[in-house]
Amino acid sequence: MGRLAVNIFRLWKKWDRTSQFSFAFALFLILPVAIIGTSGSDDLRTPALGSVMALVIVAQVIFMWANRNMISEYTKAQRMYLQGEFDQARIVLEGIQDTDEYDIYARTLLGNIYRQLGDLNTSEAILYEAVNMTPNHYFPLYGFGRTLLIKGHYQQAIEAIRRSIKCGAESVVQFDLAEALLRVGEEQEASEILEHISPELTHEPHRQLMAEYWLSRLGKMAYPSDELINLGLPYWERHAQLFDHTPYGQSLEQDVRELRIS
């Protein structure tokens, strides 16, 4: 209850003057009306309790109105990340590093952003810190595993991604596990995972493309269509170029080269 009050007060300080006054006045009126409703005469209780309910609703409406344009810095950064605005998202999150908003989600997102910017060492350091803070949370575990994969630390990546799956990561994360297994030559397990997960990848052309390509190399599926290659290949081309200094990027470039000439 105390934490809720603190959070409400923190938001209240950011509101416009009219909303601050209206909300405070509604709360001020609730207490005396509630006292009348609980200890007053019988003929006053019903209207007083009705007034309390009305004031609570008014306070809720004011609260929602005052917060109508307020979103957290994490949410802003997340939207930027999804739009590919990685450097802008980095600036937003680094601006809250000394605040309570810099929680496990913000740390993990910042680590993921640094990976997308090609700074793998900083990405690994931030995600390692996030994993140590919450060892059984799938979100930082997966981000950490993905960075390790791209650095070419495949066995460590496999371990981290397996742990993220056990801790509740979405089933699509199995794609990344299969990718790491393929990079170390564990084709049988990778094939089984890809065959299982492939139907869930239809809304992500880049993952669907690579799943079908790898399965076709393993003799489990037909070669990807030209349409799918055109849709999904640009993503992998960007990643092969961004990470061309790593064993992963060099291995990915071979896949990209073969898909280009198909």
Protein Blocks (a to p, Z undefined) as FASTA:
>chain_A
ZZmmmmmmmmmmmmcfklmmmmmmmmmmmmmmmmmmmmmcfklmmmmmmmmmmmmmmmmm
mmmmmmmmgccfklmmmmmmmnopamlmmmmmmmmmmpmklcfklmmmmmmmmmmnopak
lmmmmmmmmmmmmmmbfklmmmmmmmmmmnopamlmmmmmmmmmmnopafklmmmmmmmm
mmnopamlmmmmmmmmmmmmmmmmklmmmmmmmmmmnopaccddfklmmmmmmmmmmmmm
mmmmbmklmmmmmmmmmmmmZZ
